[in-house]
């Protein structure tokens, strides 16, 4: 027979265990080319550059 809990886990104890499961916000850094805030290690959505190279066409929204 496998391991079975001897007592019911209370709501407080269960919720304390889940206190660290919340999602965190994205880490944003300024783009080296245009200065807009973007997610780290990803193509800039405004200028389309990554690591100094043009990857995507620049967005024309203004």
mmCIF file of the N, C-alpha and C atoms, coordinates in Angstrom:
data_MODEL
# 
_entry.id   MODEL 
# 
loop_
_atom_site.group_PDB 
_atom_site.id 
_atom_site.type_symbol 
_atom_site.label_atom_id 
_atom_site.label_alt_id 
_atom_site.label_comp_id 
_atom_site.label_asym_id 
_atom_site.label_entity_id 
_atom_site.label_seq_id 
_atom_site.pdbx_PDB_ins_code 
_atom_site.Cartn_x 
_atom_site.Cartn_y 
_atom_site.Cartn_z 
_atom_site.occupancy 
_atom_site.B_iso_or_equiv 
_atom_site.pdbx_formal_charge 
_atom_site.auth_seq_id 
_atom_site.auth_comp_id 
_atom_site.auth_asym_id 
_atom_site.auth_atom_id 
_atom_site.pdbx_PDB_model_num 
ATOM 1   N N  . UNK A 1 1  ? 0.839  -1.177 0.000   1.00 0.00 ? 1  UNK A N  1 
ATOM 2   C CA . UNK A 1 1  ? 0.000  0.000  0.000   1.00 0.00 ? 1  UNK A CA 1 
ATOM 3   C C  . UNK A 1 1  ? 0.886  1.243  0.000   1.00 0.00 ? 1  UNK A C  1 
ATOM 4   N N  . UNK A 1 2  ? 0.486  2.246  -0.777  1.00 0.00 ? 2  UNK A N  1 
ATOM 5   C CA . UNK A 1 2  ? 1.294  3.451  -0.899  1.00 0.00 ? 2  UNK A CA 1 
ATOM 6   C C  . UNK A 1 2  ? 1.103  4.410  0.265   1.00 0.00 ? 2  UNK A C  1 
ATOM 7   N N  . UNK A 1 3  ? 1.785  5.512  0.202   1.00 0.00 ? 3  UNK A N  1 
ATOM 8   C CA . UNK A 1 3  ? 1.688  6.529  1.252   1.00 0.00 ? 3  UNK A CA 1 
ATOM 9   C C  . UNK A 1 3  ? 0.334  7.217  1.179   1.00 0.00 ? 3  UNK A C  1 
ATOM 10  N N  . UNK A 1 4  ? -0.343 7.283  2.310   1.00 0.00 ? 4  UNK A N  1 
ATOM 11  C CA . UNK A 1 4  ? -1.664 7.888  2.385   1.00 0.00 ? 4  UNK A CA 1 
ATOM 12  C C  . UNK A 1 4  ? -1.644 8.919  3.514   1.00 0.00 ? 4  UNK A C  1 
ATOM 13  N N  . UNK A 1 5  ? -2.194 10.131 3.298   1.00 0.00 ? 5  UNK A N  1 
ATOM 14  C CA . UNK A 1 5  ? -2.203 11.114 4.384   1.00 0.00 ? 5  UNK A CA 1 
ATOM 15  C C  . UNK A 1 5  ? -3.044 10.639 5.569   1.00 0.00 ? 5  UNK A C  1 
ATOM 16  N N  . UNK A 1 6  ? -2.526 10.863 6.769   1.00 0.00 ? 6  UNK A N  1 
ATOM 17  C CA . UNK A 1 6  ? -3.236 10.430 7.966   1.00 0.00 ? 6  UNK A CA 1 
ATOM 18  C C  . UNK A 1 6  ? -4.363 11.386 8.328   1.00 0.00 ? 6  UNK A C  1 
ATOM 19  N N  . UNK A 1 7  ? -4.162 12.684 8.031   1.00 0.00 ? 7  UNK A N  1 
ATOM 20  C CA . UNK A 1 7  ? -5.168 13.699 8.353   1.00 0.00 ? 7  UNK A CA 1 
ATOM 21  C C  . UNK A 1 7  ? -5.440 14.556 7.117   1.00 0.00 ? 7  UNK A C  1 
ATOM 22  N N  . UNK A 1 8  ? -6.611 15.176 7.130   1.00 0.00 ? 8  UNK A N  1 
ATOM 23  C CA . UNK A 1 8  ? -6.978 16.103 6.055   1.00 0.00 ? 8  UNK A CA 1 
ATOM 24  C C  . UNK A 1 8  ? -6.068 17.334 6.112   1.00 0.00 ? 8  UNK A C  1 
ATOM 25  N N  . UNK A 1 9  ? -5.614 17.793 4.961   1.00 0.00 ? 9  UNK A N  1 
ATOM 26  C CA . UNK A 1 9  ? -4.810 19.017 4.888   1.00 0.00 ? 9  UNK A CA 1 
ATOM 27  C C  . UNK A 1 9  ? -5.771 20.193 4.946   1.00 0.00 ? 9  UNK A C  1 
ATOM 28  N N  . UNK A 1 10 ? -5.573 21.062 5.928   1.00 0.00 ? 10 UNK A N  1 
ATOM 29  C CA . UNK A 1 10 ? -6.482 22.193 6.100   1.00 0.00 ? 10 UNK A CA 1 
ATOM 30  C C  . UNK A 1 10 ? -6.338 23.192 4.960   1.00 0.00 ? 10 UNK A C  1 
ATOM 31  N N  . UNK A 1 11 ? -7.350 24.023 4.781   1.00 0.00 ? 11 UNK A N  1 
ATOM 32  C CA . UNK A 1 11 ? -7.317 25.037 3.720   1.00 0.00 ? 11 UNK A CA 1 
ATOM 33  C C  . UNK A 1 11 ? -6.173 26.006 3.929   1.00 0.00 ? 11 UNK A C  1 
ATOM 34  N N  . UNK A 1 12 ? -5.909 26.363 5.178   1.00 0.00 ? 12 UNK A N  1 
ATOM 35  C CA . UNK A 1 12 ? -4.822 27.307 5.468   1.00 0.00 ? 12 UNK A CA 1 
ATOM 36  C C  . UNK A 1 12 ? -3.474 26.715 5.088   1.00 0.00 ? 12 UNK A C  1 
ATOM 37  N N  . UNK A 1 13 ? -3.228 25.465 5.460   1.00 0.00 ? 13 UNK A N  1 
ATOM 38  C CA . UNK A 1 13 ? -1.950 24.818 5.148   1.00 0.00 ? 13 UNK A CA 1 
ATOM 39  C C  . UNK A 1 13 ? -1.795 24.640 3.638   1.00 0.00 ? 13 UNK A C  1 
ATOM 40  N N  . UNK A 1 14 ? -2.885 24.240 2.973   1.00 0.00 ? 14 UNK A N  1 
ATOM 41  C CA . UNK A 1 14 ? -2.857 24.063 1.517   1.00 0.00 ? 14 UNK A CA 1 
ATOM 42  C C  . UNK A 1 14 ? -2.547 25.381 0.822   1.00 0.00 ? 14 UNK A C  1 
ATOM 43  N N  . UNK A 1 15 ? -3.194 26.467 1.262   1.00 0.00 ? 15 UNK A N  1 
ATOM 44  C CA . UNK A 1 15 ? -3.000 27.755 0.613   1.00 0.00 ? 15 UNK A CA 1 
ATOM 45  C C  . UNK A 1 15 ? -1.633 28.355 0.911   1.00 0.00 ? 15 UNK A C  1 
ATOM 46  N N  . UNK A 1 16 ? -1.078 28.061 2.078   1.00 0.00 ? 16 UNK A N  1 
ATOM 47  C CA . UNK A 1 16 ? 0.288  28.513 2.375   1.00 0.00 ? 16 UNK A CA 1 
ATOM 48  C C  . UNK A 1 16 ? 1.286  27.858 1.425   1.00 0.00 ? 16 UNK A C  1 
ATOM 49  N N  . UNK A 1 17 ? 1.060  26.596 1.120   1.00 0.00 ? 17 UNK A N  1 
ATOM 50  C CA . UNK A 1 17 ? 1.954  25.884 0.208   1.00 0.00 ? 17 UNK A CA 1 
ATOM 51  C C  . UNK A 1 17 ? 1.876  26.476 -1.196  1.00 0.00 ? 17 UNK A C  1 
ATOM 52  N N  . UNK A 1 18 ? 0.702  26.956 -1.586  1.00 0.00 ? 18 UNK A N  1 
ATOM 53  C CA . UNK A 1 18 ? 0.501  27.504 -2.925  1.00 0.00 ? 18 UNK A CA 1 
ATOM 54  C C  . UNK A 1 18 ? 0.832  28.985 -3.018  1.00 0.00 ? 18 UNK A C  1 
ATOM 55  N N  . UNK A 1 19 ? 1.360  29.585 -1.967  1.00 0.00 ? 19 UNK A N  1 
ATOM 56  C CA . UNK A 1 19 ? 1.634  31.021 -1.949  1.00 0.00 ? 19 UNK A CA 1 
ATOM 57  C C  . UNK A 1 19 ? 2.685  31.417 -2.984  1.00 0.00 ? 19 UNK A C  1 
ATOM 58  N N  . UNK A 1 20 ? 3.567  30.497 -3.366  1.00 0.00 ? 20 UNK A N  1 
ATOM 59  C CA . UNK A 1 20 ? 4.651  30.817 -4.291  1.00 0.00 ? 20 UNK A CA 1 
ATOM 60  C C  . UNK A 1 20 ? 4.340  30.431 -5.734  1.00 0.00 ? 20 UNK A C  1 
ATOM 61  N N  . UNK A 1 21 ? 3.111  30.008 -6.012  1.00 0.00 ? 21 UNK A N  1 
ATOM 62  C CA . UNK A 1 21 ? 2.758  29.540 -7.353  1.00 0.00 ? 21 UNK A CA 1 
ATOM 63  C C  . UNK A 1 21 ? 2.251  30.640 -8.276  1.00 0.00 ? 21 UNK A C  1 
ATOM 64  N N  . UNK A 1 22 ? 2.172  31.880 -7.800  1.00 0.00 ? 22 UNK A N  1 
ATOM 65  C CA . UNK A 1 22 ? 1.644  32.967 -8.626  1.00 0.00 ? 22 UNK A CA 1 
ATOM 66  C C  . UNK A 1 22 ? 2.617  33.276 -9.764  1.00 0.00 ? 22 UNK A C  1 
ATOM 67  N N  . UNK A 1 23 ? 2.072  33.672 -10.918 1.00 0.00 ? 23 UNK A N  1 
ATOM 68  C CA . UNK A 1 23 ? 2.902  34.027 -12.055 1.00 0.00 ? 23 UNK A CA 1 
ATOM 69  C C  . UNK A 1 23 ? 3.522  35.400 -11.841 1.00 0.00 ? 23 UNK A C  1 
ATOM 70  N N  . UNK A 1 24 ? 4.742  35.576 -12.311 1.00 0.00 ? 24 UNK A N  1 
ATOM 71  C CA . UNK A 1 24 ? 5.419  36.865 -12.172 1.00 0.00 ? 24 UNK A CA 1 
ATOM 72  C C  . UNK A 1 24 ? 5.314  37.644 -13.484 1.00 0.00 ? 24 UNK A C  1 
ATOM 73  N N  . UNK A 1 25 ? 5.583  38.934 -13.424 1.00 0.00 ? 25 UNK A N  1 
ATOM 74  C CA . UNK A 1 25 ? 5.538  39.776 -14.612 1.00 0.00 ? 25 UNK A CA 1 
ATOM 75  C C  . UNK A 1 25 ? 6.760  39.530 -15.482 1.00 0.00 ? 25 UNK A C  1 
ATOM 76  N N  . UNK A 1 26 ? 6.639  39.928 -16.754 1.00 0.00 ? 26 UNK A N  1 
ATOM 77  C CA . UNK A 1 26 ? 7.773  39.795 -17.656 1.00 0.00 ? 26 UNK A CA 1 
ATOM 78  C C  . UNK A 1 26 ? 8.896  40.731 -17.237 1.00 0.00 ? 26 UNK A C  1 
ATOM 79  N N  . UNK A 1 27 ? 10.129 40.310 -17.492 1.00 0.00 ? 27 UNK A N  1 
ATOM 80  C CA . UNK A 1 27 ? 11.281 41.166 -17.239 1.00 0.00 ? 27 UNK A CA 1 
ATOM 81  C C  . UNK A 1 27 ? 11.495 42.034 -18.478 1.00 0.00 ? 27 UNK A C  1 
ATOM 82  N N  . UNK A 1 28 ? 11.340 43.333 -18.331 1.00 0.00 ? 28 UNK A N  1 
ATOM 83  C CA . UNK A 1 28 ? 11.456 44.254 -19.453 1.00 0.00 ? 28 UNK A CA 1 
ATOM 84  C C  . UNK A 1 28 ? 12.794 44.985 -19.407 1.00 0.00 ? 28 UNK A C  1 
ATOM 85  N N  . UNK A 1 29 ? 13.388 45.156 -20.583 1.00 0.00 ? 29 UNK A N  1 
ATOM 86  C CA . UNK A 1 29 ? 14.648 45.892 -20.727 1.00 0.00 ? 29 UNK A CA 1 
ATOM 87  C C  . UNK A 1 29 ? 14.493 46.861 -21.894 1.00 0.00 ? 29 UNK A C  1 
ATOM 88  N N  . UNK A 1 30 ? 15.238 47.979 -21.892 1.00 0.00 ? 30 UNK A N  1 
ATOM 89  C CA . UNK A 1 30 ? 15.153 48.889 -23.041 1.00 0.00 ? 30 UNK A CA 1 
ATOM 90  C C  . UNK A 1 30 ? 15.878 48.308 -24.259 1.00 0.00 ? 30 UNK A C  1 
ATOM 91  N N  . UNK A 1 31 ? 15.298 48.530 -25.428 1.00 0.00 ? 31 UNK A N  1 
ATOM 92  C CA . UNK A 1 31 ? 15.925 48.096 -26.686 1.00 0.00 ? 31 UNK A CA 1 
ATOM 93  C C  . UNK A 1 31 ? 17.178 48.935 -26.922 1.00 0.00 ? 31 UNK A C  1 
ATOM 94  N N  . UNK A 1 32 ? 18.244 48.289 -27.349 1.00 0.00 ? 32 UNK A N  1 
ATOM 95  C CA . UNK A 1 32 ? 19.502 48.996 -27.568 1.00 0.00 ? 32 UNK A CA 1 
ATOM 96  C C  . UNK A 1 32 ? 19.427 49.943 -28.765 1.00 0.00 ? 32 UNK A C  1 
ATOM 97  N N  . UNK A 1 33 ? 18.543 49.663 -29.735 1.00 0.00 ? 33 UNK A N  1 
ATOM 98  C CA . UNK A 1 33 ? 18.469 50.488 -30.939 1.00 0.00 ? 33 UNK A CA 1 
ATOM 99  C C  . UNK A 1 33 ? 17.452 51.624 -30.813 1.00 0.00 ? 33 UNK A C  1 
ATOM 100 N N  . UNK A 1 34 ? 16.217 51.293 -30.390 1.00 0.00 ? 34 UNK A N  1 
ATOM 101 C CA . UNK A 1 34 ? 15.172 52.324 -30.383 1.00 0.00 ? 34 UNK A CA 1 
ATOM 102 C C  . UNK A 1 34 ? 14.827 52.834 -28.979 1.00 0.00 ? 34 UNK A C  1 
ATOM 103 N N  . UNK A 1 35 ? 15.232 52.120 -27.930 1.00 0.00 ? 35 UNK A N  1 
ATOM 104 C CA . UNK A 1 35 ? 14.965 52.569 -26.575 1.00 0.00 ? 35 UNK A CA 1 
ATOM 105 C C  . UNK A 1 35 ? 13.625 52.156 -26.010 1.00 0.00 ? 35 UNK A C  1 
ATOM 106 N N  . UNK A 1 36 ? 12.771 51.511 -26.812 1.00 0.00 ? 36 UNK A N  1 
ATOM 107 C CA . UNK A 1 36 ? 11.469 51.045 -26.317 1.00 0.00 ? 36 UNK A CA 1 
ATOM 108 C C  . UNK A 1 36 ? 11.691 49.866 -25.367 1.00 0.00 ? 36 UNK A C  1 
ATOM 109 N N  . UNK A 1 37 ? 10.762 49.699 -24.412 1.00 0.00 ? 37 UNK A N  1 
ATOM 110 C CA . UNK A 1 37 ? 10.848 48.575 -23.493 1.00 0.00 ? 37 UNK A CA 1 
ATOM 111 C C  . UNK A 1 37 ? 10.391 47.302 -24.208 1.00 0.00 ? 37 UNK A C  1 
ATOM 112 N N  . UNK A 1 38 ? 11.161 46.222 -24.032 1.00 0.00 ? 38 UNK A N  1 
ATOM 113 C CA . UNK A 1 38 ? 10.850 44.946 -24.663 1.00 0.00 ? 38 UNK A CA 1 
ATOM 114 C C  . UNK A 1 38 ? 11.214 43.832 -23.700 1.00 0.00 ? 38 UNK A C  1 
ATOM 115 N N  . UNK A 1 39 ? 10.726 42.623 -23.977 1.00 0.00 ? 39 UNK A N  1 
ATOM 116 C CA . UNK A 1 39 ? 11.094 41.478 -23.161 1.00 0.00 ? 39 UNK A CA 1 
ATOM 117 C C  . UNK A 1 39 ? 12.535 41.093 -23.459 1.00 0.00 ? 39 UNK A C  1 
ATOM 118 N N  . UNK A 1 40 ? 13.242 40.643 -22.441 1.00 0.00 ? 40 UNK A N  1 
ATOM 119 C CA . UNK A 1 40 ? 14.646 40.285 -22.583 1.00 0.00 ? 40 UNK A CA 1 
ATOM 120 C C  . UNK A 1 40 ? 14.814 39.086 -23.511 1.00 0.00 ? 40 UNK A C  1 
ATOM 121 N N  . UNK A 1 41 ? 15.845 39.099 -24.327 1.00 0.00 ? 41 UNK A N  1 
ATOM 122 C CA . UNK A 1 41 ? 16.232 38.010 -25.231 1.00 0.00 ? 41 UNK A CA 1 
ATOM 123 C C  . UNK A 1 41 ? 15.172 37.719 -26.287 1.00 0.00 ? 41 UNK A C  1 
ATOM 124 N N  . UNK A 1 42 ? 14.463 38.761 -26.741 1.00 0.00 ? 42 UNK A N  1 
ATOM 125 C CA . UNK A 1 42 ? 13.457 38.606 -27.784 1.00 0.00 ? 42 UNK A CA 1 
ATOM 126 C C  . UNK A 1 42 ? 13.560 39.760 -28.768 1.00 0.00 ? 42 UNK A C  1 
ATOM 127 N N  . UNK A 1 43 ? 12.995 39.583 -29.945 1.00 0.00 ? 43 UNK A N  1 
ATOM 128 C CA . UNK A 1 43 ? 12.997 40.621 -30.973 1.00 0.00 ? 43 UNK A CA 1 
ATOM 129 C C  . UNK A 1 43 ? 12.173 41.803 -30.486 1.00 0.00 ? 43 UNK A C  1 
ATOM 130 N N  . UNK A 1 44 ? 12.646 43.014 -30.732 1.00 0.00 ? 44 UNK A N  1 
ATOM 131 C CA . UNK A 1 44 ? 11.922 44.219 -30.340 1.00 0.00 ? 44 UNK A CA 1 
ATOM 132 C C  . UNK A 1 44 ? 10.684 44.349 -31.219 1.00 0.00 ? 44 UNK A C  1 
ATOM 133 N N  . UNK A 1 45 ? 9.496  44.485 -30.625 1.00 0.00 ? 45 UNK A N  1 
ATOM 134 C CA . UNK A 1 45 ? 8.290  44.582 -31.449 1.00 0.00 ? 45 UNK A CA 1 
ATOM 135 C C  . UNK A 1 45 ? 8.160  45.907 -32.187 1.00 0.00 ? 45 UNK A C  1 
ATOM 136 N N  . UNK A 1 46 ? 8.847  46.956 -31.727 1.00 0.00 ? 46 UNK A N  1 
ATOM 137 C CA . UNK A 1 46 ? 8.693  48.253 -32.387 1.00 0.00 ? 46 UNK A CA 1 
ATOM 138 C C  . UNK A 1 46 ? 9.670  48.433 -33.553 1.00 0.00 ? 46 UNK A C  1 
ATOM 139 N N  . UNK A 1 47 ? 10.940 48.033 -33.380 1.00 0.00 ? 47 UNK A N  1 
ATOM 140 C CA . UNK A 1 47 ? 11.893 48.235 -34.478 1.00 0.00 ? 47 UNK A CA 1 
ATOM 141 C C  . UNK A 1 47 ? 12.249 46.944 -35.212 1.00 0.00 ? 47 UNK A C  1 
ATOM 142 N N  . UNK A 1 48 ? 11.933 45.785 -34.637 1.00 0.00 ? 48 UNK A N  1 
ATOM 143 C CA . UNK A 1 48 ? 12.168 44.507 -35.313 1.00 0.00 ? 48 UNK A CA 1 
ATOM 144 C C  . UNK A 1 48 ? 13.601 44.031 -35.271 1.00 0.00 ? 48 UNK A C  1 
ATOM 145 N N  . UNK A 1 49 ? 14.420 44.580 -34.382 1.00 0.00 ? 49 UNK A N  1 
ATOM 146 C CA . UNK A 1 49 ? 15.825 44.182 -34.317 1.00 0.00 ? 49 UNK A CA 1 
ATOM 147 C C  . UNK A 1 49 ? 16.073 43.303 -33.110 1.00 0.00 ? 49 UNK A C  1 
ATOM 148 N N  . UNK A 1 50 ? 17.071 42.421 -33.261 1.00 0.00 ? 50 UNK A N  1 
ATOM 149 C CA . UNK A 1 50 ? 17.546 41.599 -32.155 1.00 0.00 ? 50 UNK A CA 1 
ATOM 150 C C  . UNK A 1 50 ? 19.050 41.487 -32.275 1.00 0.00 ? 50 UNK A C  1 
ATOM 151 N N  . UNK A 1 51 ? 19.734 41.865 -31.223 1.00 0.00 ? 51 UNK A N  1 
ATOM 152 C CA . UNK A 1 51 ? 21.196 41.765 -31.161 1.00 0.00 ? 51 UNK A CA 1 
ATOM 153 C C  . UNK A 1 51 ? 21.854 42.536 -32.306 1.00 0.00 ? 51 UNK A C  1 
ATOM 154 N N  . UNK A 1 52 ? 21.287 43.687 -32.657 1.00 0.00 ? 52 UNK A N  1 
ATOM 155 C CA . UNK A 1 52 ? 21.872 44.538 -33.682 1.00 0.00 ? 52 UNK A CA 1 
ATOM 156 C C  . UNK A 1 52 ? 21.509 44.163 -35.105 1.00 0.00 ? 52 UNK A C  1 
ATOM 157 N N  . UNK A 1 53 ? 20.760 43.073 -35.316 1.00 0.00 ? 53 UNK A N  1 
ATOM 158 C CA . UNK A 1 53 ? 20.397 42.637 -36.668 1.00 0.00 ? 53 UNK A CA 1 
ATOM 159 C C  . UNK A 1 53 ? 18.912 42.851 -36.898 1.00 0.00 ? 53 UNK A C  1 
ATOM 160 N N  . UNK A 1 54 ? 18.535 43.195 -38.115 1.00 0.00 ? 54 UNK A N  1 
ATOM 161 C CA . UNK A 1 54 ? 17.139 43.372 -38.483 1.00 0.00 ? 54 UNK A CA 1 
ATOM 162 C C  . UNK A 1 54 ? 16.525 41.987 -38.724 1.00 0.00 ? 54 UNK A C  1 
ATOM 163 N N  . UNK A 1 55 ? 15.569 41.607 -37.893 1.00 0.00 ? 55 UNK A N  1 
ATOM 164 C CA . UNK A 1 55 ? 14.942 40.293 -37.979 1.00 0.00 ? 55 UNK A CA 1 
ATOM 165 C C  . UNK A 1 55 ? 13.562 40.410 -38.609 1.00 0.00 ? 55 UNK A C  1 
ATOM 166 N N  . UNK A 1 56 ? 12.756 41.349 -38.120 1.00 0.00 ? 56 UNK A N  1 
ATOM 167 C CA . UNK A 1 56 ? 11.407 41.577 -38.623 1.00 0.00 ? 56 UNK A CA 1 
ATOM 168 C C  . UNK A 1 56 ? 11.323 42.948 -39.255 1.00 0.00 ? 56 UNK A C  1 
ATOM 169 N N  . UNK A 1 57 ? 10.397 43.159 -40.185 1.00 0.00 ? 57 UNK A N  1 
ATOM 170 C CA . UNK A 1 57 ? 10.221 44.532 -40.681 1.00 0.00 ? 57 UNK A CA 1 
ATOM 171 C C  . UNK A 1 57 ? 9.692  45.410 -39.560 1.00 0.00 ? 57 UNK A C  1 
ATOM 172 N N  . UNK A 1 58 ? 10.146 46.659 -39.520 1.00 0.00 ? 58 UNK A N  1 
ATOM 173 C CA . UNK A 1 58 ? 9.749  47.590 -38.472 1.00 0.00 ? 58 UNK A CA 1 
ATOM 174 C C  . UNK A 1 58 ? 8.252  47.855 -38.553 1.00 0.00 ? 58 UNK A C  1 
ATOM 175 N N  . UNK A 1 59 ? 7.607  47.975 -37.390 1.00 0.00 ? 59 UNK A N  1 
ATOM 176 C CA . UNK A 1 59 ? 6.178  48.261 -37.371 1.00 0.00 ? 59 UNK A CA 1 
ATOM 177 C C  . UNK A 1 59 ? 5.954  49.702 -37.801 1.00 0.00 ? 59 UNK A C  1 
ATOM 178 N N  . UNK A 1 60 ? 4.859  49.935 -38.544 1.00 0.00 ? 60 UNK A N  1 
ATOM 179 C CA . UNK A 1 60 ? 4.578  51.272 -39.072 1.00 0.00 ? 60 UNK A CA 1 
ATOM 180 C C  . UNK A 1 60 ? 3.476  51.959 -38.286 1.00 0.00 ? 60 UNK A C  1 
ATOM 181 N N  . UNK A 1 61 ? 3.170  51.497 -37.066 1.00 0.00 ? 61 UNK A N  1 
ATOM 182 C CA . UNK A 1 61 ? 2.132  52.116 -36.253 1.00 0.00 ? 61 UNK A CA 1 
ATOM 183 C C  . UNK A 1 61 ? 2.636  53.421 -35.656 1.00 0.00 ? 61 UNK A C  1 
ATOM 184 N N  . UNK A 1 62 ? 1.930  54.500 -35.894 1.00 0.00 ? 62 UNK A N  1 
ATOM 185 C CA . UNK A 1 62 ? 2.329  55.795 -35.315 1.00 0.00 ? 62 UNK A CA 1 
ATOM 186 C C  . UNK A 1 62 ? 1.126  56.627 -34.999 1.00 0.00 ? 62 UNK A C  1 
# 
